Amino acid sequence: MNSVDFWGLLIGNGAIFTAVAVALKFLNDKNTAKQIDKAISSLHNLSESQIASVIQDNIKIYENRKFVEQQIVTGNIAHMRQAWIIDLRTKSADFLDKSRYCRIILERILRIKVSYRDVFSEEINNEINDLKTKFENSILSIGGISSYIDLLLPFAFKNKEREKDELEAESVREDMLSIAGKLYEIYSLIDEDDELVTRNIEEILQLEISMTEQLKALLYKEWKVTSSLQALKEIYK
């Protein structure tokens, strides 16, 4: 073996440090500097086959370490992605449920107004006010949930390539924020414009359908990636 190539391989694989550590193990001199000098000097006393053995052992240790690191990384990422998918699905379902609840309340208010347009009744008025209070509380809840989901969803960051990858996520975000915006608009005009309320209710229904379909596509795509990571984790076991 060429001496330059031999020592280059030795140093390149970090085996020289292993050899030094082995030599230091058998030295009892309390002076660290002297220990290191003696350890390095002792390398010259090793045969070529002994040093080659050290190199091979060192390479095996390195490869085993990489396998362990890969297992840890894939295991952690798969676990975190699975938790993220569950969180996104749960919060999105909660958002859509509250959006539908708001629509039901609004439709109920509109029906009461139409049915009792020319009739004043304190009981009816109290029922409408009670429904409005429930709608207001739901709006506040929807605001918090939509902010959470907005941060939970992947971002494209105005990057053309990322926009292609995160198309479903951006569509979910757009539909969700549109639903929230229309509900806020209804809240501000609920006593002034019944036609706008009716129109917004219909548009919210279509946005809910669109958001649900985009969510299904996004969750399926992310589930496939997570499944691939789980498969890698099994390989490295």
C-alpha positions as a printed NumPy array, in Angstrom:
array([[  0.   ,   0.   ,   0.   ],
       [  1.303,   3.474,  -0.866],
       [  2.251,   5.24 ,   2.357],
       [  0.551,   8.517,   1.352],
       [ -2.715,   6.773,   0.422],
       [ -2.536,   4.592,   3.521],
       [ -2.147,   7.473,   5.963],
       [ -4.7  ,   9.546,   4.025],
       [ -7.247,   6.763,   4.463],
       [ -6.338,   6.44 ,   8.107],
       [ -6.794,  10.136,   8.84 ],
       [ -9.783,  10.558,   6.498],
       [-11.794,   7.963,   8.382],
       [-10.851,   9.345,  11.758],
       [ -9.175,   6.084,  12.699],
       [ -6.037,   7.813,  13.881],
       [ -8.048,   9.308,  16.746],
       [ -9.352,   5.862,  17.617],
       [ -5.811,   4.515,  17.666],
       [ -4.708,   7.393,  19.877],
       [ -7.597,   6.7  ,  22.262],
       [ -6.656,   3.012,  22.417],
       [ -3.046,   3.872,  23.129],
       [ -4.045,   6.398,  25.802],
       [ -6.083,   3.743,  27.556],
       [ -2.922,   1.854,  28.386],
       [ -0.895,   4.854,  29.501],
       [ -0.822,   5.854,  33.169],
       [  1.276,   8.989,  32.899],
       [ -0.634,  11.858,  34.548],
       [  0.782,  14.384,  32.131],
       [ -1.78 ,  14.657,  29.303],
       [  0.678,  16.152,  26.836],
       [  3.118,  13.304,  27.398],
       [  0.301,  10.775,  27.062],
       [ -0.689,  12.162,  23.669],
       [  2.939,  12.228,  22.476],
       [  3.458,   8.632,  23.54 ],
       [  0.15 ,   7.573,  21.976],
       [  1.018,   9.091,  18.615],
       [  4.509,   7.601,  18.795],
       [  3.007,   4.202,  19.539],
       [  1.265,   4.25 ,  16.145],
       [  4.643,   3.587,  14.545],
       [  4.843,   0.326,  16.512],
       [  1.602,  -1.001,  14.976],
       [  1.813,  -3.266,  11.967],
       [  0.015,  -2.388,   8.756],
       [ -2.545,  -5.148,   9.374],
       [ -3.257,  -3.843,  12.883],
       [ -3.863,  -0.31 ,  11.613],
       [ -6.014,  -1.677,   8.768],
       [ -8.085,  -3.509,  11.385],
       [ -8.521,  -0.257,  13.308],
       [ -9.683,   1.441,  10.121],
       [-12.202,  -1.306,   9.363],
       [-13.571,  -1.223,  12.904],
       [-13.85 ,   2.551,  12.731],
       [-15.758,   2.38 ,   9.437],
       [-18.187,  -0.157,  10.925],
       [-18.763,   2.097,  13.931],
       [-19.402,   5.048,  11.608],
       [-21.87 ,   3.085,   9.461],
       [-23.717,   1.746,  12.502],
       [-23.932,   5.245,  13.916],
       [-25.433,   6.53 ,  10.655],
       [-28.046,   3.764,  10.743],
       [-28.972,   4.685,  14.313],
       [-29.119,   8.395,  13.46 ],
       [-31.322,   7.672,  10.439],
       [-33.667,   5.567,  12.543],
       [-33.953,   8.305,  15.157],
       [-34.561,  11.023,  12.554],
       [-37.157,   9.116,  10.525],
       [-38.869,   7.93 ,  13.692],
       [-39.124,  11.429,  15.153],
       [-40.243,  13.047,  11.896],
       [-42.874,  10.396,  11.233],
       [-44.195,  10.783,  14.779],
       [-44.32 ,  14.59 ,  14.539],
       [-45.982,  14.527,  11.114],
       [-48.623,  12.107,  12.369],
       [-49.361,  14.393,  15.325],
       [-49.559,  17.375,  12.943],
       [-51.998,  15.569,  10.626],
       [-54.252,  14.662,  13.56 ],
       [-54.143,  18.247,  14.848],
       [-54.954,  19.713,  11.42 ],
       [-57.832,  17.286,  10.87 ],
       [-59.297,  17.939,  14.333],
       [-59.062,  21.735,  14.155],
       [-60.378,  21.86 ,  10.584],
       [-63.349,  19.675,  11.496],
       [-64.034,  21.979,  14.45 ],
       [-63.899,  25.037,  12.182],
       [-66.28 ,  23.53 ,   9.617],
       [-68.647,  22.367,  12.349],
       [-68.858,  25.868,  13.835],
       [-69.285,  27.385,  10.375],
       [-72.258,  25.098,   9.699],
       [-73.653,  25.924,  13.132],
       [-73.467,  29.632,  12.261],
       [-75.338,  28.99 ,   9.008],
       [-78.087,  27.122,  10.855],
       [-78.47 ,  29.999,  13.318],
       [-78.582,  32.589,  10.525],
       [-81.11 ,  30.592,   8.513],
       [-83.254,  30.302,  11.63 ],
       [-83.11 ,  34.066,  12.199],
       [-84.088,  34.76 ,   8.58 ],
       [-87.034,  32.337,   8.746],
       [-88.315,  33.967,  11.928],
       [-88.031,  37.421,  10.354],
       [-89.962,  36.309,   7.279],
       [-92.633,  34.437,   9.249],
       [-93.244,  37.258,  11.727],
       [-92.431,  40.257,   9.571],
       [-95.593,  42.158,  10.5  ],
       [-96.008,  40.783,  13.986],
       [-94.284,  42.135,  17.071],
       [-93.815,  39.666,  19.894],
       [-91.491,  39.988,  22.844],
       [-91.046,  36.226,  22.856],
       [-89.984,  36.208,  19.203],
       [-87.713,  39.19 ,  19.753],
       [-86.035,  37.419,  22.678],
       [-85.533,  34.294,  20.576],
       [-83.845,  36.323,  17.824],
       [-81.587,  38.057,  20.344],
       [-80.686,  34.713,  21.877],
       [-79.771,  33.356,  18.432],
       [-77.681,  36.456,  17.739],
       [-75.772,  35.919,  20.988],
       [-75.036,  32.322,  20.006],
       [-73.894,  33.518,  16.579],
       [-71.616,  36.128,  18.153],
       [-70.014,  33.545,  20.452],
       [-69.454,  31.187,  17.521],
       [-67.86 ,  33.99 ,  15.494],
       [-65.357,  34.659,  18.274],
       [-64.53 ,  30.959,  18.447],
       [-64.135,  30.711,  14.666],
       [-61.685,  33.627,  14.722],
       [-59.378,  31.804,  17.126],
       [-59.609,  28.48 ,  15.297],
       [-58.96 ,  30.02 ,  11.87 ],
       [-55.848,  31.803,  13.188],
       [-54.568,  28.512,  14.606],
       [-55.205,  26.582,  11.368],
       [-53.643,  29.366,   9.31 ],
       [-50.374,  28.916,  11.218],
       [-50.726,  25.121,  11.205],
       [-50.972,  24.878,   7.41 ],
       [-47.791,  24.796,   5.264],
       [-46.759,  28.124,   3.718],
       [-45.631,  28.763,   0.129],
       [-43.886,  32.058,   1.108],
       [-44.594,  33.487,  -2.386],
       [-42.228,  30.944,  -3.899],
       [-43.405,  29.639,  -7.292],
       [-42.039,  26.149,  -6.707],
       [-43.442,  26.023,  -3.183],
       [-46.83 ,  27.225,  -4.447],
       [-47.051,  24.114,  -6.635],
       [-46.185,  21.868,  -3.688],
       [-48.575,  23.598,  -1.288],
       [-51.498,  24.115,  -3.664],
       [-53.966,  22.21 ,  -1.466],
       [-52.806,  23.975,   1.701],
       [-53.15 ,  27.41 ,   0.101],
       [-56.624,  26.503,  -1.202],
       [-57.708,  25.372,   2.275],
       [-56.356,  28.596,   3.759],
       [-58.103,  30.746,   1.145],
       [-61.484,  29.015,   1.595],
       [-61.219,  29.125,   5.386],
       [-60.362,  32.824,   5.528],
       [-63.149,  33.598,   3.039],
       [-65.666,  31.779,   5.255],
       [-64.482,  33.692,   8.319],
       [-64.581,  36.986,   6.396],
       [-68.149,  36.446,   5.19 ],
       [-69.32 ,  35.484,   8.672],
       [-67.782,  38.681,  10.066],
       [-69.502,  40.657,   7.319],
       [-72.843,  39.085,   8.238],
       [-72.243,  39.864,  11.905],
       [-71.741,  43.55 ,  11.164],
       [-74.867,  43.798,   8.948],
       [-77.202,  41.193,  10.425],
       [-79.856,  43.784,  11.335],
       [-79.5  ,  45.854,   8.161],
       [-79.277,  43.699,   5.034],
       [-81.138,  40.374,   4.925],
       [-80.338,  39.934,   1.223],
       [-76.601,  40.129,   1.898],
       [-76.991,  37.658,   4.757],
       [-78.836,  35.233,   2.468],
       [-76.261,  35.603,  -0.308],
       [-73.342,  35.108,   2.078],
       [-74.943,  32.005,   3.597],
       [-75.125,  30.418,   0.133],
       [-71.517,  31.359,  -0.643],
       [-70.322,  30.025,   2.724],
       [-71.967,  26.677,   1.959],
       [-70.021,  26.407,  -1.316],
       [-66.79 ,  27.431,   0.427],
       [-67.341,  24.743,   3.07 ],
       [-67.692,  22.115,   0.339],
       [-64.546,  23.354,  -1.414],
       [-62.555,  23.509,   1.818],
       [-63.609,  19.971,   2.728],
       [-62.462,  18.587,  -0.635],
       [-59.127,  20.422,  -0.48 ],
       [-58.596,  19.184,   3.069],
       [-59.167,  15.598,   1.982],
       [-56.563,  16.01 ,  -0.777],
       [-54.065,  17.657,   1.588],
       [-54.485,  15.101,   4.372],
       [-54.15 ,  12.221,   1.923],
       [-50.965,  13.68 ,   0.44 ],
       [-49.433,  14.231,   3.869],
       [-50.515,  10.767,   5.008],
       [-48.657,   9.205,   2.055],
       [-45.456,  11.053,   2.992],
       [-45.81 ,   9.98 ,   6.618],
       [-46.415,   6.378,   5.562],
       [-43.193,   6.484,   3.525],
       [-41.288,   7.689,   6.584],
       [-42.838,   4.92 ,   8.658],
       [-41.67 ,   2.418,   6.038],
       [-38.132,   3.823,   6.238],
       [-38.286,   3.525,  10.001],
       [-39.116,  -0.177,   9.666],
       [-36.224,  -0.695,   7.235],
       [-33.734,   0.782,   9.685],
       [-34.942,  -1.361,  12.589]])
